[in-house]
Amino acid sequence: MSYEMIAIFMFALMMLMLMTGQRVFGAIGGVAAIAALSLWGTGGSDIPFSAAMKLMKWYPLLTLPMFIFMGYVLSESKIADDLYKMFHVWMGPVSGGLAIGTIGLMVLVSAMNGLSVAGMAIGATIALPELLRRGYDKRMVTGVIQAGSSLGILVPPSVVLVLYAMIARQPVGQLWLAGVVPGLMMAGMFILYIYIRCRLQPELGPVLSKDERTVPMTEKLRLLSAGVLPIGIFAAMMVPFVNGWTSLVESSAIGAMTAFAAAVLKGRMTRGVFETCVRQTLAISCMFMWIILAALGFGAVFDGLGAVKAIENLFTEQLGLNPWVILILMQLSFLVMGTFLDDTAMLVIVAPLYVPLVQALGFDLVWYGILYTVTTQIAYMTPPFGYNLFLMRAMAPPEITLRDIYGSIAPFVMVMLLALALLMAFPDIALWLPDYVYGK
């Protein structure tokens, strides 16, 4: 059997195991281990050992538990609840104002946590009931929460971009900075769409009643401080890093300690909250480490087989495809895989193939990392089996049906596709900030 056929068999076996419901790291690592031992005998055991040593020596990996802990501290201490109250009071007089405020909440939650699931959970439990109670169209608000949660893996600190950095061997700091402008651009596009739509159809997002809008200025200012806190934590973490005063790992430690101190000072760091934060941090950090370890092992076997070179030769020489056509085909494959896989699984499955190919085609790997994150979030929201669609159904109240959820996402997917097209046409949208900071 040729090496190309072995590579295809490995890929097919891995996909089959994933479709049977196996854990991602088990499916990927298991196939890699079987292939390594079958091809190279006992010498194949060096591959997982080498991958484990590479993982343990990757210093930026220390940022992972720090940022996850910071996110859970801010979420479990109910600071997100305070944020929504702030947006409720300040944005209520505007048509669609609470939906616009929900997008603002999602941006700040993304800067706290870095996981799209966290944004979805907070939006569905805090914002959704309030929006429905105030007469907002259920399809509109369902789409708002799904779209807003997509910012979680783009706005730093993004946990998924840490994983991409490890697999693609790119600097985490550059990837995070590359996600800032596209993330804010997408948030701005969502807000613009909501505002225009609600101006044209006021019944979709009615303004608050006069009684609810009558809030003393002292109370408004007090609530405004709720939004200042997470922004202050984010600034305390990122300003020293951007200015070169601290390393990325040191900045992550500052963020975790600042969030913990804020929760303590607000009197919300109880024993139960602390235990929950530590347990969740440990669980998610270990999950990501096992996935990275499996991905590194799988990638090593692929490198040994020369599968990447074979695929590169197929696309560029045998088929004679233009590099941009190949890139678009890659993005389309993410849209297909996103119907049944999450972003982490997609990345570790195709990274051994796509990252070297993207580099060989002459594209910037930092820029491609941002394209990947946007494309996977579009895939999450695309019927019939988008990951976010079913997650939303599990969290939404009974009056919101699966048909409502499916019907809610079309305009937001169109906005995200426009954002993706802009990023592909103008790479400097993503690369300007990291080039400016690291070029000092």
Beta strands, then each sheet from edge to edge (+ up, - down):
end
